[in-house]
């Protein structure tokens, strides 16, 4: 749940930063166009704009009966800068932790003489694992949780949106000593299993 919460907050913060940047760049945007660009519902866009005005990040001026012009305030600029800084800090921290834990996975694989590992979950963690494994003799493949795992020496959970759900599915299909989880995902495993 913690990974999902962080991902949801990161996504919302990205939307906030993008929204504030667009308003700063083009104060005469249409809500419909910007909602489409950000891939969010028009009602949610309206809700965000009202929230930003209430917080003092934006000012709105009625240009015509159907047109509103938005201005980012100095408080909004300061908040945008803070959001960008926080997002970058969390992203770099996530990357450092993930890289270090993926290096430990590679060491574990080498100790067990495993040469092929299935990564279950597309996204940042599987990308980081692929980067860290470059130059090693380890063969990695990103697969779905319904794949045939008999072709692999081990299976690693790399899904950050629902890591525990993926783990619950995989624990029925893969021997616990060949199912790899990393501490970053906060998956609680039974004590009889080998943990990383």
PyMOL CGO cylinders between C-alpha atoms (Angstrom):
from pymol import cmd
from pymol.cgo import CYLINDER

trace = [
    CYLINDER, 0.00, 0.00, 0.00, 2.86, 2.41, 0.75, 0.3, 1, 1, 1, 1, 1, 1,
    CYLINDER, 2.86, 2.41, 0.75, 4.26, 2.11, -2.78, 0.3, 1, 1, 1, 1, 1, 1,
    CYLINDER, 4.26, 2.11, -2.78, 0.79, 2.71, -4.25, 0.3, 1, 1, 1, 1, 1, 1,
    CYLINDER, 0.79, 2.71, -4.25, 0.24, 5.76, -2.02, 0.3, 1, 1, 1, 1, 1, 1,
    CYLINDER, 0.24, 5.76, -2.02, 3.59, 7.25, -3.04, 0.3, 1, 1, 1, 1, 1, 1,
    CYLINDER, 3.59, 7.25, -3.04, 2.85, 6.57, -6.71, 0.3, 1, 1, 1, 1, 1, 1,
    CYLINDER, 2.85, 6.57, -6.71, -0.61, 8.19, -6.44, 0.3, 1, 1, 1, 1, 1, 1,
    CYLINDER, -0.61, 8.19, -6.44, 0.87, 11.24, -4.71, 0.3, 1, 1, 1, 1, 1, 1,
    CYLINDER, 0.87, 11.24, -4.71, 3.66, 11.46, -7.30, 0.3, 1, 1, 1, 1, 1, 1,
    CYLINDER, 3.66, 11.46, -7.30, 1.12, 11.28, -10.11, 0.3, 1, 1, 1, 1, 1, 1,
    CYLINDER, 1.12, 11.28, -10.11, -1.05, 13.98, -8.55, 0.3, 1, 1, 1, 1, 1, 1,
    CYLINDER, -1.05, 13.98, -8.55, 1.99, 16.16, -7.94, 0.3, 1, 1, 1, 1, 1, 1,
    CYLINDER, 1.99, 16.16, -7.94, 3.06, 15.73, -11.59, 0.3, 1, 1, 1, 1, 1, 1,
    CYLINDER, 3.06, 15.73, -11.59, -0.41, 16.85, -12.67, 0.3, 1, 1, 1, 1, 1, 1,
    CYLINDER, -0.41, 16.85, -12.67, -0.24, 19.86, -10.32, 0.3, 1, 1, 1, 1, 1, 1,
    CYLINDER, -0.24, 19.86, -10.32, 3.18, 20.92, -11.63, 0.3, 1, 1, 1, 1, 1, 1,
    CYLINDER, 3.18, 20.92, -11.63, 2.11, 20.45, -15.25, 0.3, 1, 1, 1, 1, 1, 1,
    CYLINDER, 2.11, 20.45, -15.25, -1.13, 22.35, -14.63, 0.3, 1, 1, 1, 1, 1, 1,
    CYLINDER, -1.13, 22.35, -14.63, 0.66, 25.27, -12.94, 0.3, 1, 1, 1, 1, 1, 1,
    CYLINDER, 0.66, 25.27, -12.94, 3.29, 25.31, -15.71, 0.3, 1, 1, 1, 1, 1, 1,
    CYLINDER, 3.29, 25.31, -15.71, 0.63, 25.40, -18.42, 0.3, 1, 1, 1, 1, 1, 1,
    CYLINDER, 0.63, 25.40, -18.42, -1.25, 28.21, -16.69, 0.3, 1, 1, 1, 1, 1, 1,
    CYLINDER, -1.25, 28.21, -16.69, 2.00, 30.15, -16.35, 0.3, 1, 1, 1, 1, 1, 1,
    CYLINDER, 2.00, 30.15, -16.35, 2.76, 29.59, -20.04, 0.3, 1, 1, 1, 1, 1, 1,
    CYLINDER, 2.76, 29.59, -20.04, -0.76, 30.10, -21.42, 0.3, 1, 1, 1, 1, 1, 1,
    CYLINDER, -0.76, 30.10, -21.42, -3.28, 31.77, -19.08, 0.3, 1, 1, 1, 1, 1, 1,
    CYLINDER, -3.28, 31.77, -19.08, -6.05, 31.61, -21.73, 0.3, 1, 1, 1, 1, 1, 1,
    CYLINDER, -6.05, 31.61, -21.73, -6.15, 27.80, -22.00, 0.3, 1, 1, 1, 1, 1, 1,
    CYLINDER, -6.15, 27.80, -22.00, -9.45, 25.96, -22.09, 0.3, 1, 1, 1, 1, 1, 1,
    CYLINDER, -9.45, 25.96, -22.09, -10.20, 23.58, -19.25, 0.3, 1, 1, 1, 1, 1, 1,
    CYLINDER, -10.20, 23.58, -19.25, -11.36, 20.95, -21.72, 0.3, 1, 1, 1, 1, 1, 1,
    CYLINDER, -11.36, 20.95, -21.72, -8.13, 21.07, -23.76, 0.3, 1, 1, 1, 1, 1, 1,
    CYLINDER, -8.13, 21.07, -23.76, -5.90, 21.00, -20.70, 0.3, 1, 1, 1, 1, 1, 1,
    CYLINDER, -5.90, 21.00, -20.70, -7.90, 18.16, -19.11, 0.3, 1, 1, 1, 1, 1, 1,
    CYLINDER, -7.90, 18.16, -19.11, -7.45, 16.15, -22.31, 0.3, 1, 1, 1, 1, 1, 1,
    CYLINDER, -7.45, 16.15, -22.31, -3.73, 16.94, -22.39, 0.3, 1, 1, 1, 1, 1, 1,
    CYLINDER, -3.73, 16.94, -22.39, -3.27, 15.86, -18.75, 0.3, 1, 1, 1, 1, 1, 1,
    CYLINDER, -3.27, 15.86, -18.75, -5.50, 12.82, -19.30, 0.3, 1, 1, 1, 1, 1, 1,
    CYLINDER, -5.50, 12.82, -19.30, -7.86, 13.70, -16.46, 0.3, 1, 1, 1, 1, 1, 1,
    CYLINDER, -7.86, 13.70, -16.46, -11.62, 14.26, -16.32, 0.3, 1, 1, 1, 1, 1, 1,
    CYLINDER, -11.62, 14.26, -16.32, -12.94, 17.75, -16.97, 0.3, 1, 1, 1, 1, 1, 1,
    CYLINDER, -12.94, 17.75, -16.97, -14.67, 17.74, -13.58, 0.3, 1, 1, 1, 1, 1, 1,
    CYLINDER, -14.67, 17.74, -13.58, -11.37, 16.90, -11.86, 0.3, 1, 1, 1, 1, 1, 1,
    CYLINDER, -11.37, 16.90, -11.86, -9.66, 19.72, -13.76, 0.3, 1, 1, 1, 1, 1, 1,
    CYLINDER, -9.66, 19.72, -13.76, -12.33, 22.12, -12.50, 0.3, 1, 1, 1, 1, 1, 1,
    CYLINDER, -12.33, 22.12, -12.50, -11.88, 20.79, -8.96, 0.3, 1, 1, 1, 1, 1, 1,
    CYLINDER, -11.88, 20.79, -8.96, -8.09, 21.32, -9.13, 0.3, 1, 1, 1, 1, 1, 1,
    CYLINDER, -8.09, 21.32, -9.13, -8.53, 24.88, -10.39, 0.3, 1, 1, 1, 1, 1, 1,
    CYLINDER, -8.53, 24.88, -10.39, -10.97, 25.70, -7.58, 0.3, 1, 1, 1, 1, 1, 1,
    CYLINDER, -10.97, 25.70, -7.58, -8.57, 24.16, -5.04, 0.3, 1, 1, 1, 1, 1, 1,
    CYLINDER, -8.57, 24.16, -5.04, -5.65, 26.19, -6.42, 0.3, 1, 1, 1, 1, 1, 1,
    CYLINDER, -5.65, 26.19, -6.42, -7.68, 29.39, -6.21, 0.3, 1, 1, 1, 1, 1, 1,
    CYLINDER, -7.68, 29.39, -6.21, -8.73, 28.61, -2.62, 0.3, 1, 1, 1, 1, 1, 1,
    CYLINDER, -8.73, 28.61, -2.62, -5.10, 27.99, -1.66, 0.3, 1, 1, 1, 1, 1, 1,
    CYLINDER, -5.10, 27.99, -1.66, -4.05, 31.27, -3.24, 0.3, 1, 1, 1, 1, 1, 1,
    CYLINDER, -4.05, 31.27, -3.24, -1.95, 29.67, -5.97, 0.3, 1, 1, 1, 1, 1, 1,
    CYLINDER, -1.95, 29.67, -5.97, -4.11, 31.06, -8.77, 0.3, 1, 1, 1, 1, 1, 1,
    CYLINDER, -4.11, 31.06, -8.77, -6.24, 34.10, -9.48, 0.3, 1, 1, 1, 1, 1, 1,
    CYLINDER, -6.24, 34.10, -9.48, -9.09, 33.98, -11.97, 0.3, 1, 1, 1, 1, 1, 1,
    CYLINDER, -9.09, 33.98, -11.97, -10.55, 36.79, -14.03, 0.3, 1, 1, 1, 1, 1, 1,
    CYLINDER, -10.55, 36.79, -14.03, -13.76, 36.56, -16.09, 0.3, 1, 1, 1, 1, 1, 1,
    CYLINDER, -13.76, 36.56, -16.09, -12.85, 37.62, -19.66, 0.3, 1, 1, 1, 1, 1, 1,
    CYLINDER, -12.85, 37.62, -19.66, -16.24, 36.83, -21.21, 0.3, 1, 1, 1, 1, 1, 1,
    CYLINDER, -16.24, 36.83, -21.21, -19.33, 34.91, -20.08, 0.3, 1, 1, 1, 1, 1, 1,
    CYLINDER, -19.33, 34.91, -20.08, -17.74, 31.62, -21.17, 0.3, 1, 1, 1, 1, 1, 1,
    CYLINDER, -17.74, 31.62, -21.17, -14.06, 32.47, -20.73, 0.3, 1, 1, 1, 1, 1, 1,
    CYLINDER, -14.06, 32.47, -20.73, -11.90, 32.71, -17.62, 0.3, 1, 1, 1, 1, 1, 1,
    CYLINDER, -11.90, 32.71, -17.62, -8.28, 33.76, -17.56, 0.3, 1, 1, 1, 1, 1, 1,
    CYLINDER, -8.28, 33.76, -17.56, -6.08, 32.28, -14.82, 0.3, 1, 1, 1, 1, 1, 1,
    CYLINDER, -6.08, 32.28, -14.82, -2.94, 33.81, -13.36, 0.3, 1, 1, 1, 1, 1, 1,
    CYLINDER, -2.94, 33.81, -13.36, -0.40, 32.03, -11.22, 0.3, 1, 1, 1, 1, 1, 1,
    CYLINDER, -0.40, 32.03, -11.22, 0.35, 34.00, -8.04, 0.3, 1, 1, 1, 1, 1, 1,
    CYLINDER, 0.35, 34.00, -8.04, 3.74, 34.43, -6.37, 0.3, 1, 1, 1, 1, 1, 1,
    CYLINDER, 3.74, 34.43, -6.37, 2.51, 31.88, -3.79, 0.3, 1, 1, 1, 1, 1, 1,
    CYLINDER, 2.51, 31.88, -3.79, 1.65, 29.53, -6.66, 0.3, 1, 1, 1, 1, 1, 1,
    CYLINDER, 1.65, 29.53, -6.66, 5.11, 29.95, -8.17, 0.3, 1, 1, 1, 1, 1, 1,
    CYLINDER, 5.11, 29.95, -8.17, 6.70, 29.22, -4.81, 0.3, 1, 1, 1, 1, 1, 1,
    CYLINDER, 6.70, 29.22, -4.81, 4.50, 26.13, -4.34, 0.3, 1, 1, 1, 1, 1, 1,
    CYLINDER, 4.50, 26.13, -4.34, 5.29, 24.90, -7.85, 0.3, 1, 1, 1, 1, 1, 1,
    CYLINDER, 5.29, 24.90, -7.85, 9.01, 25.19, -7.13, 0.3, 1, 1, 1, 1, 1, 1,
    CYLINDER, 9.01, 25.19, -7.13, 8.54, 23.30, -3.88, 0.3, 1, 1, 1, 1, 1, 1,
    CYLINDER, 8.54, 23.30, -3.88, 6.57, 20.53, -5.65, 0.3, 1, 1, 1, 1, 1, 1,
    CYLINDER, 6.57, 20.53, -5.65, 9.24, 20.16, -8.32, 0.3, 1, 1, 1, 1, 1, 1,
    CYLINDER, 9.24, 20.16, -8.32, 11.97, 19.97, -5.67, 0.3, 1, 1, 1, 1, 1, 1,
    CYLINDER, 11.97, 19.97, -5.67, 10.03, 17.39, -3.62, 0.3, 1, 1, 1, 1, 1, 1,
    CYLINDER, 10.03, 17.39, -3.62, 9.22, 15.28, -6.66, 0.3, 1, 1, 1, 1, 1, 1,
    CYLINDER, 9.22, 15.28, -6.66, 12.82, 15.25, -7.85, 0.3, 1, 1, 1, 1, 1, 1,
    CYLINDER, 12.82, 15.25, -7.85, 14.06, 14.44, -4.36, 0.3, 1, 1, 1, 1, 1, 1,
    CYLINDER, 14.06, 14.44, -4.36, 11.64, 11.49, -4.01, 0.3, 1, 1, 1, 1, 1, 1,
    CYLINDER, 11.64, 11.49, -4.01, 12.45, 10.30, -7.52, 0.3, 1, 1, 1, 1, 1, 1,
    CYLINDER, 12.45, 10.30, -7.52, 16.19, 10.33, -6.86, 0.3, 1, 1, 1, 1, 1, 1,
    CYLINDER, 16.19, 10.33, -6.86, 15.71, 8.66, -3.49, 0.3, 1, 1, 1, 1, 1, 1,
    CYLINDER, 15.71, 8.66, -3.49, 13.53, 5.97, -5.07, 0.3, 1, 1, 1, 1, 1, 1,
    CYLINDER, 13.53, 5.97, -5.07, 16.13, 5.43, -7.79, 0.3, 1, 1, 1, 1, 1, 1,
    CYLINDER, 16.13, 5.43, -7.79, 19.03, 5.16, -5.30, 0.3, 1, 1, 1, 1, 1, 1,
    CYLINDER, 19.03, 5.16, -5.30, 17.15, 2.70, -3.08, 0.3, 1, 1, 1, 1, 1, 1,
    CYLINDER, 17.15, 2.70, -3.08, 15.93, 0.66, -6.04, 0.3, 1, 1, 1, 1, 1, 1,
    CYLINDER, 15.93, 0.66, -6.04, 19.38, 0.55, -7.64, 0.3, 1, 1, 1, 1, 1, 1,
    CYLINDER, 19.38, 0.55, -7.64, 21.03, -0.63, -4.41, 0.3, 1, 1, 1, 1, 1, 1,
    CYLINDER, 21.03, -0.63, -4.41, 18.38, -3.31, -3.83, 0.3, 1, 1, 1, 1, 1, 1,
    CYLINDER, 18.38, -3.31, -3.83, 18.55, -4.46, -7.47, 0.3, 1, 1, 1, 1, 1, 1,
    CYLINDER, 18.55, -4.46, -7.47, 22.33, -4.82, -7.10, 0.3, 1, 1, 1, 1, 1, 1,
    CYLINDER, 22.33, -4.82, -7.10, 21.64, -7.10, -4.13, 0.3, 1, 1, 1, 1, 1, 1,
    CYLINDER, 21.64, -7.10, -4.13, 19.28, -9.16, -6.30, 0.3, 1, 1, 1, 1, 1, 1,
    CYLINDER, 19.28, -9.16, -6.30, 22.02, -9.58, -8.90, 0.3, 1, 1, 1, 1, 1, 1,
    CYLINDER, 22.02, -9.58, -8.90, 24.42, -10.73, -6.18, 0.3, 1, 1, 1, 1, 1, 1,
    CYLINDER, 24.42, -10.73, -6.18, 21.81, -13.21, -4.92, 0.3, 1, 1, 1, 1, 1, 1,
    CYLINDER, 21.81, -13.21, -4.92, 21.31, -14.53, -8.46, 0.3, 1, 1, 1, 1, 1, 1,
    CYLINDER, 21.31, -14.53, -8.46, 25.05, -14.94, -8.97, 0.3, 1, 1, 1, 1, 1, 1,
    CYLINDER, 25.05, -14.94, -8.97, 25.41, -16.76, -5.63, 0.3, 1, 1, 1, 1, 1, 1,
    CYLINDER, 25.41, -16.76, -5.63, 22.63, -19.16, -6.66, 0.3, 1, 1, 1, 1, 1, 1,
    CYLINDER, 22.63, -19.16, -6.66, 24.00, -19.45, -10.20, 0.3, 1, 1, 1, 1, 1, 1,
    CYLINDER, 24.00, -19.45, -10.20, 20.72, -18.24, -11.64, 0.3, 1, 1, 1, 1, 1, 1,
    CYLINDER, 20.72, -18.24, -11.64, 21.01, -16.97, -15.19, 0.3, 1, 1, 1, 1, 1, 1,
    CYLINDER, 21.01, -16.97, -15.19, 17.43, -16.01, -16.06, 0.3, 1, 1, 1, 1, 1, 1,
    CYLINDER, 17.43, -16.01, -16.06, 14.93, -14.00, -14.04, 0.3, 1, 1, 1, 1, 1, 1,
    CYLINDER, 14.93, -14.00, -14.04, 11.36, -13.04, -14.91, 0.3, 1, 1, 1, 1, 1, 1,
    CYLINDER, 11.36, -13.04, -14.91, 10.38, -9.52, -13.86, 0.3, 1, 1, 1, 1, 1, 1,
    CYLINDER, 10.38, -9.52, -13.86, 6.67, -9.28, -13.12, 0.3, 1, 1, 1, 1, 1, 1,
    CYLINDER, 6.67, -9.28, -13.12, 5.50, -5.69, -13.43, 0.3, 1, 1, 1, 1, 1, 1,
    CYLINDER, 5.50, -5.69, -13.43, 6.20, -3.09, -16.09, 0.3, 1, 1, 1, 1, 1, 1,
    CYLINDER, 6.20, -3.09, -16.09, 7.49, 0.31, -15.05, 0.3, 1, 1, 1, 1, 1, 1,
    CYLINDER, 7.49, 0.31, -15.05, 10.23, 2.11, -13.20, 0.3, 1, 1, 1, 1, 1, 1,
    CYLINDER, 10.23, 2.11, -13.20, 11.42, -0.78, -11.04, 0.3, 1, 1, 1, 1, 1, 1,
    CYLINDER, 11.42, -0.78, -11.04, 11.75, -3.22, -13.94, 0.3, 1, 1, 1, 1, 1, 1,
    CYLINDER, 11.75, -3.22, -13.94, 13.57, -0.51, -15.93, 0.3, 1, 1, 1, 1, 1, 1,
    CYLINDER, 13.57, -0.51, -15.93, 16.00, 0.08, -13.05, 0.3, 1, 1, 1, 1, 1, 1,
    CYLINDER, 16.00, 0.08, -13.05, 16.60, -3.67, -12.70, 0.3, 1, 1, 1, 1, 1, 1,
    CYLINDER, 16.60, -3.67, -12.70, 17.34, -3.90, -16.43, 0.3, 1, 1, 1, 1, 1, 1,
    CYLINDER, 17.34, -3.90, -16.43, 19.81, -1.01, -16.17, 0.3, 1, 1, 1, 1, 1, 1,
    CYLINDER, 19.81, -1.01, -16.17, 21.56, -2.43, -13.12, 0.3, 1, 1, 1, 1, 1, 1,
    CYLINDER, 21.56, -2.43, -13.12, 21.85, -5.88, -14.73, 0.3, 1, 1, 1, 1, 1, 1,
    CYLINDER, 21.85, -5.88, -14.73, 23.60, -4.57, -17.83, 0.3, 1, 1, 1, 1, 1, 1,
    CYLINDER, 23.60, -4.57, -17.83, 27.04, -6.08, -18.03, 0.3, 1, 1, 1, 1, 1, 1,
    CYLINDER, 27.04, -6.08, -18.03, 26.10, -9.06, -15.87, 0.3, 1, 1, 1, 1, 1, 1,
    CYLINDER, 26.10, -9.06, -15.87, 25.45, -12.53, -17.22, 0.3, 1, 1, 1, 1, 1, 1,
    CYLINDER, 25.45, -12.53, -17.22, 21.86, -12.33, -16.01, 0.3, 1, 1, 1, 1, 1, 1,
    CYLINDER, 21.86, -12.33, -16.01, 19.07, -12.55, -18.59, 0.3, 1, 1, 1, 1, 1, 1,
    CYLINDER, 19.07, -12.55, -18.59, 15.97, -10.59, -17.60, 0.3, 1, 1, 1, 1, 1, 1,
    CYLINDER, 15.97, -10.59, -17.60, 12.55, -10.56, -19.20, 0.3, 1, 1, 1, 1, 1, 1,
    CYLINDER, 12.55, -10.56, -19.20, 9.51, -8.51, -18.19, 0.3, 1, 1, 1, 1, 1, 1,
    CYLINDER, 9.51, -8.51, -18.19, 6.46, -10.80, -18.19, 0.3, 1, 1, 1, 1, 1, 1,
    CYLINDER, 6.46, -10.80, -18.19, 2.86, -10.89, -17.01, 0.3, 1, 1, 1, 1, 1, 1,
    CYLINDER, 2.86, -10.89, -17.01, 1.92, -12.74, -13.82, 0.3, 1, 1, 1, 1, 1, 1,
    CYLINDER, 1.92, -12.74, -13.82, 0.30, -15.41, -16.00, 0.3, 1, 1, 1, 1, 1, 1,
    CYLINDER, 0.30, -15.41, -16.00, 3.55, -16.34, -17.80, 0.3, 1, 1, 1, 1, 1, 1,
    CYLINDER, 3.55, -16.34, -17.80, 5.14, -19.79, -17.87, 0.3, 1, 1, 1, 1, 1, 1,
    CYLINDER, 5.14, -19.79, -17.87, 7.77, -19.44, -15.15, 0.3, 1, 1, 1, 1, 1, 1,
    CYLINDER, 7.77, -19.44, -15.15, 9.37, -22.84, -15.75, 0.3, 1, 1, 1, 1, 1, 1,
    CYLINDER, 9.37, -22.84, -15.75, 11.76, -21.15, -18.22, 0.3, 1, 1, 1, 1, 1, 1,
    CYLINDER, 11.76, -21.15, -18.22, 13.24, -18.96, -15.48, 0.3, 1, 1, 1, 1, 1, 1,
    CYLINDER, 13.24, -18.96, -15.48, 15.51, -19.67, -12.52, 0.3, 1, 1, 1, 1, 1, 1,
    CYLINDER, 15.51, -19.67, -12.52, 13.74, -17.03, -10.43, 0.3, 1, 1, 1, 1, 1, 1,
    CYLINDER, 13.74, -17.03, -10.43, 10.88, -14.54, -10.54, 0.3, 1, 1, 1, 1, 1, 1,
    CYLINDER, 10.88, -14.54, -10.54, 11.11, -10.98, -9.18, 0.3, 1, 1, 1, 1, 1, 1,
    CYLINDER, 11.11, -10.98, -9.18, 8.16, -8.76, -8.26, 0.3, 1, 1, 1, 1, 1, 1,
    CYLINDER, 8.16, -8.76, -8.26, 8.70, -5.38, -9.95, 0.3, 1, 1, 1, 1, 1, 1,
    CYLINDER, 8.70, -5.38, -9.95, 5.11, -4.08, -9.92, 0.3, 1, 1, 1, 1, 1, 1,
    CYLINDER, 5.11, -4.08, -9.92, 4.99, -0.90, -7.81, 0.3, 1, 1, 1, 1, 1, 1,
    CYLINDER, 4.99, -0.90, -7.81, 1.25, -0.24, -8.15, 0.3, 1, 1, 1, 1, 1, 1,
    CYLINDER, 1.25, -0.24, -8.15, 0.07, -3.52, -6.62, 0.3, 1, 1, 1, 1, 1, 1,
    CYLINDER, 0.07, -3.52, -6.62, 3.17, -5.37, -5.41, 0.3, 1, 1, 1, 1, 1, 1,
    CYLINDER, 3.17, -5.37, -5.41, 1.36, -7.42, -2.77, 0.3, 1, 1, 1, 1, 1, 1,
    CYLINDER, 1.36, -7.42, -2.77, -1.37, -8.47, -5.20, 0.3, 1, 1, 1, 1, 1, 1,
    CYLINDER, -1.37, -8.47, -5.20, 1.25, -9.63, -7.70, 0.3, 1, 1, 1, 1, 1, 1,
    CYLINDER, 1.25, -9.63, -7.70, 3.15, -11.40, -4.92, 0.3, 1, 1, 1, 1, 1, 1,
    CYLINDER, 3.15, -11.40, -4.92, -0.04, -13.20, -3.78, 0.3, 1, 1, 1, 1, 1, 1,
    CYLINDER, -0.04, -13.20, -3.78, -0.57, -14.46, -7.33, 0.3, 1, 1, 1, 1, 1, 1,
    CYLINDER, -0.57, -14.46, -7.33, 3.05, -15.52, -7.78, 0.3, 1, 1, 1, 1, 1, 1,
    CYLINDER, 3.05, -15.52, -7.78, 3.43, -17.33, -4.46, 0.3, 1, 1, 1, 1, 1, 1,
    CYLINDER, 3.43, -17.33, -4.46, 0.97, -19.94, -5.77, 0.3, 1, 1, 1, 1, 1, 1,
    CYLINDER, 0.97, -19.94, -5.77, 3.00, -20.41, -8.97, 0.3, 1, 1, 1, 1, 1, 1,
    CYLINDER, 3.00, -20.41, -8.97, 6.64, -20.07, -7.92, 0.3, 1, 1, 1, 1, 1, 1,
    CYLINDER, 6.64, -20.07, -7.92, 8.66, -21.83, -5.20, 0.3, 1, 1, 1, 1, 1, 1,
    CYLINDER, 8.66, -21.83, -5.20, 9.22, -19.32, -2.35, 0.3, 1, 1, 1, 1, 1, 1,
    CYLINDER, 9.22, -19.32, -2.35, 13.02, -19.71, -2.58, 0.3, 1, 1, 1, 1, 1, 1,
    CYLINDER, 13.02, -19.71, -2.58, 12.86, -18.57, -6.22, 0.3, 1, 1, 1, 1, 1, 1,
    CYLINDER, 12.86, -18.57, -6.22, 10.44, -15.68, -5.70, 0.3, 1, 1, 1, 1, 1, 1,
    CYLINDER, 10.44, -15.68, -5.70, 12.37, -12.43, -5.20, 0.3, 1, 1, 1, 1, 1, 1,
    CYLINDER, 12.37, -12.43, -5.20, 10.99, -9.37, -3.45, 0.3, 1, 1, 1, 1, 1, 1,
    CYLINDER, 10.99, -9.37, -3.45, 12.86, -6.27, -2.39, 0.3, 1, 1, 1, 1, 1, 1,
    CYLINDER, 12.86, -6.27, -2.39, 12.33, -4.24, 0.82, 0.3, 1, 1, 1, 1, 1, 1,
    CYLINDER, 12.33, -4.24, 0.82, 11.32, -1.16, -1.19, 0.3, 1, 1, 1, 1, 1, 1,
    CYLINDER, 11.32, -1.16, -1.19, 7.98, -2.83, -2.02, 0.3, 1, 1, 1, 1, 1, 1,
    CYLINDER, 7.98, -2.83, -2.02, 7.12, -3.55, 1.64, 0.3, 1, 1, 1, 1, 1, 1,
    CYLINDER, 7.12, -3.55, 1.64, 5.83, -7.07, 0.94, 0.3, 1, 1, 1, 1, 1, 1,
    CYLINDER, 5.83, -7.07, 0.94, 5.37, -9.14, 4.08, 0.3, 1, 1, 1, 1, 1, 1,
    CYLINDER, 5.37, -9.14, 4.08, 6.52, -12.69, 3.46, 0.3, 1, 1, 1, 1, 1, 1,
    CYLINDER, 6.52, -12.69, 3.46, 6.25, -15.69, 5.74, 0.3, 1, 1, 1, 1, 1, 1,
    CYLINDER, 6.25, -15.69, 5.74, 9.34, -16.24, 7.90, 0.3, 1, 1, 1, 1, 1, 1,
    CYLINDER, 9.34, -16.24, 7.90, 10.08, -19.65, 6.40, 0.3, 1, 1, 1, 1, 1, 1,
    CYLINDER, 10.08, -19.65, 6.40, 10.81, -18.08, 3.03, 0.3, 1, 1, 1, 1, 1, 1,
    CYLINDER, 10.81, -18.08, 3.03, 14.17, -16.76, 1.94, 0.3, 1, 1, 1, 1, 1, 1,
    CYLINDER, 14.17, -16.76, 1.94, 14.14, -12.99, 2.06, 0.3, 1, 1, 1, 1, 1, 1,
    CYLINDER, 14.14, -12.99, 2.06, 16.42, -10.59, 0.27, 0.3, 1, 1, 1, 1, 1, 1,
]
cmd.load_cgo(trace, "trace")
